[in-house]
Amino acid sequence: MTKVFRKHLDFEAWEKKALKNPGLKKEYEKLQPEYDLIEVMIAIRSKKGITQKVLAQKMRTKQSVISRLESGNANPSFEFVKRLASALGTDIHIKFAA
């Protein structure tokens, strides 16, 4: 039996290489606000020790909704984001950059 060794791909190395493609970089940058929201949401939820289930209960929604949002498979309304901030006990600050 032959052993197959696969080189582990470092995400940061892949990202740096992939973003040299102008088309991919443009699409990646368009998604950045969504990724920022997800990153902040998970960080606050984790820091406060709140599970997806508990957060969902506070928001009167299902755990699967929170899971979809955190995995990037949802496009929340602004009203949902306001409910999310309230359930996490935090404020929303929006910044437009030119």
Steps between C-alpha positions, in 0.01 A plus 500: 500500500632841399466791738378823351614819664316818424653836558285705737378817333536803724191720453694825523743381232211389277316828558805709412552305179131492406451874551757573231218418258325838444155349438515280809633789708210722392240236597682429827495869592127524420434228760722650768221685689309172540811322622571784743149470645540123540843536662379760750183308578686177574766683705244677720287190541803291595642763735169514684477120513170496314419194289323523166197342665485757780551786254219364285271480802578862590417602144191278480634312202649157436857388565523401132446866403798604714706215357421602141592860577829404665593272211434772243193331355252774587442859406347663809277804484601810690212434738649155573842657563341744747336208682834320498678798655231531765518128585879526530471812718697715261455799270526531123738752345496539123778671311497590134841541342562673168 
